Amino acid sequence: MNIILALSFLFSINLVHGQDNPEKSKFEVIAFGGLGFTKVKTDIQARYDLNVNTGEILFNYKIWGKYGIASGIGYSQLSGSGFNKTGPFYAERELLKIPFLFTLNQDISERLFLIGNIGPYAQTITKDRLEYIGFGESDVYEGWNFGVQLGVGFGFKIDQKVGIGINYNGQSDLSKLDTNAGKSFADKQRHKNLNSIGLFF
């Protein structure tokens, strides 16, 4: 998260410098943070739900009017309880995501605007731990997987360069993650319908 904040700060400095020119900059930074939940769908184990804390920073380039392309970095913390062949467990997981999105930024009125994005992402697990009764396992799942995300939000312009609003973000994995060798069970899983609502600026 410190890296994400540092990149956002440095990019914001460049934006302010660029916007001193008479021509309006085509670059913008969009930061989002929210709370939500996801369903974990597995091949042979029972499904379970996890709570989600998520944040995302996108660097958007307006290629034509209100339309643009964006990429950046997303970070999510997942936690919750479930059950598999080893027994009941408490799960903690951290995900790092790199999206590539088509974006929309449409004015509704002088102060109100609509933003949206849609596109694919690549995602990997940076931390994964299951706590059972009496013991725990770390790095249960590994690797990269891919999916599609959709976001939409309504915002209010504080001035010409800054806005704030409420955003919905949804994503679902299209490919699966595998368990590491030597764990107490073997399976594949993906995150289905990861939904979050929060603030953007």
C-alpha positions in Angstrom: 0.0 0.0 0.0 2.9 2.3 0.7 4.2 1.8 -2.9 0.7 2.5 -4.3 0.5 5.8 -2.3 4.0 6.9 -3.3 3.3 6.2 -7.0 0.0 8.2 -6.7 1.8 11.1 -5.1 4.6 11.3 -7.7 2.1 11.0 -10.6 -0.1 13.7 -9.0 2.9 16.1 -8.9 3.5 15.4 -12.6 -0.1 16.1 -13.4 -0.2 19.4 -11.6 3.0 20.5 -13.4 1.5 19.5 -16.7 -1.8 21.2 -16.0 0.0 24.6 -15.6 0.1 24.6 -19.4 -2.9 26.2 -21.2 -3.7 22.9 -22.9 -5.7 20.6 -20.6 -3.8 17.4 -19.7 -5.1 14.1 -21.0 -3.7 12.2 -18.0 -5.5 11.7 -14.7 -5.2 9.6 -11.6 -8.3 7.8 -10.2 -8.0 6.3 -6.7 -10.6 4.0 -5.2 -11.1 2.3 -1.8 -14.0 0.1 -0.8 -15.5 -2.7 1.3 -17.4 -5.7 0.0 -17.4 -9.5 -0.3 -16.7 -12.3 -2.7 -17.7 -16.0 -3.2 -14.8 -18.5 -3.4 -15.8 -21.2 -5.9 -13.7 -24.4 -5.7 -13.6 -27.6 -7.8 -14.2 -30.2 -5.1 -14.3 -28.4 -1.7 -17.3 -26.5 -0.3 -17.8 -22.9 -1.4 -17.4 -20.1 1.1 -17.7 -16.3 1.4 -14.9 -13.8 2.3 -15.1 -10.2 3.3 -13.1 -7.8 1.2 -11.1 -4.5 1.8 -9.9 -3.2 -1.5 -8.0 -0.3 -3.0 -7.1 0.6 -6.6 -5.1 3.3 -8.3 -5.6 3.8 -12.0 -3.6 6.0 -14.4 -6.0 7.1 -17.1 -5.2 8.5 -20.5 -8.0 10.2 -22.4 -7.6 9.0 -26.0 -10.8 10.6 -27.4 -13.0 13.1 -25.5 -14.7 11.3 -22.6 -13.2 7.9 -23.5 -9.8 6.6 -22.3 -7.6 3.7 -21.4 -6.2 3.0 -18.0 -4.0 0.7 -16.0 -2.6 0.7 -12.5 -2.5 -1.5 -9.5 -5.1 -3.0 -7.1 -4.6 -4.5 -3.7 -7.2 -6.5 -1.7 -7.4 -8.1 1.7 -9.8 -11.0 2.1 -10.9 -12.8 5.3 -13.6 -15.1 6.5 -14.5 -18.6 7.6 -15.1 -21.8 5.6 -14.9 -25.6 5.6 -13.0 -28.2 3.6 -11.9 -31.8 3.9 -9.3 -30.9 6.5 -11.9 -29.2 8.7 -13.3 -25.7 9.5 -10.9 -22.8 9.0 -10.4 -19.1 9.1 -8.9 -17.7 5.8 -6.7 -14.6 5.3 -5.6 -13.7 1.8 -4.0 -10.7 0.0 -4.3 -10.2 -3.7 -2.3 -7.9 -6.1 -4.1 -7.0 -9.4 -3.0 -5.3 -12.6 -6.0 -4.2 -14.7 -6.2 -2.9 -18.3 -9.4 -1.0 -18.8 -11.4 1.1 -21.1 -12.8 4.1 -19.3 -15.6 6.7 -19.5 -15.7 10.1 -17.9 -19.0 11.9 -18.7 -20.2 15.2 -17.3 -23.8 15.2 -16.2 -23.9 18.8 -15.1 -21.5 21.6 -14.2 -20.5 19.8 -11.0 -21.8 16.2 -11.4 -20.1 13.5 -13.5 -20.2 9.8 -14.2 -17.2 7.5 -14.4 -17.0 3.9 -15.6 -14.5 1.3 -16.6 -14.5 -2.3 -18.0 -11.8 -4.7 -19.0 -9.5 -7.6 -18.1 -7.1 -8.0 -15.2 -4.2 -10.3 -14.1 -4.1 -11.2 -10.4 -1.8 -13.0 -8.1 -1.9 -14.1 -4.4 0.8 -12.4 -2.2 -0.4 -13.9 1.1 -2.6 -16.9 1.8 -3.2 -18.6 5.1 -5.8 -21.0 6.5 -6.1 -21.4 10.3 -7.5 -24.8 11.4 -8.1 -25.9 15.0 -4.7 -26.7 16.3 -2.6 -25.8 13.2 -2.3 -23.6 10.2 -1.1 -23.6 6.6 0.5 -20.8 4.7 0.8 -20.3 0.9 -1.9 -22.8 0.2 -2.7 -21.4 -3.3 -0.3 -19.8 -5.8 0.1 -18.5 -9.3 -1.6 -15.9 -11.5 -5.1 -15.9 -12.8 -7.2 -13.7 -15.0 -10.6 -12.1 -15.0 -12.9 -9.2 -16.0 -13.9 -6.2 -13.9 -16.6 -3.5 -14.2 -16.8 -0.2 -12.3 -19.2 2.7 -12.2 -19.4 5.8 -10.0 -21.0 9.2 -9.6 -18.9 12.1 -8.5 -18.9 15.8 -7.6 -16.3 18.2 -8.9 -14.6 20.1 -6.0 -12.7 22.2 -8.6 -11.4 21.7 -12.2 -8.8 19.2 -11.1 -10.3 17.4 -8.1 -13.5 15.3 -7.7 -14.9 12.9 -5.2 -17.7 10.4 -5.4 -19.2 6.9 -4.7 -18.1 4.0 -6.7 -19.2 0.4 -7.3 -16.6 -2.2 -8.5 -17.3 -5.8 -9.5 -15.0 -8.5 -10.8 -14.9 -12.2 -11.4 -12.0 -14.6 -12.1 -12.1 -16.5 -15.4 -9.2 -18.8 -14.7 -8.4 -20.7 -11.5 -5.6 -20.9 -8.9 -4.0 -24.2 -7.9 -3.0 -25.4 -4.5 0.7 -25.8 -3.8 2.2 -29.3 -3.5 2.3 -30.9 0.0 -0.7 -29.2 1.5 -3.5 -31.0 3.4 -5.7 -31.0 0.3 -5.5 -30.4 -3.4 -8.0 -28.2 -5.3 -8.5 -25.3 -7.7 -10.5 -22.2 -7.0 -11.5 -18.8 -8.2 -13.1 -15.6 -6.8 -16.6 -15.2 -8.1 -18.6 -11.9 -7.9 -16.1 -9.8 -5.9 -18.3 -6.8 -5.2 -17.2 -3.6 -3.4 -18.6 -0.1 -2.7 -16.6 2.8 -1.6 -15.2 6.3 -2.4 -13.0 7.5 -5.2 -11.2 10.7 -5.9 
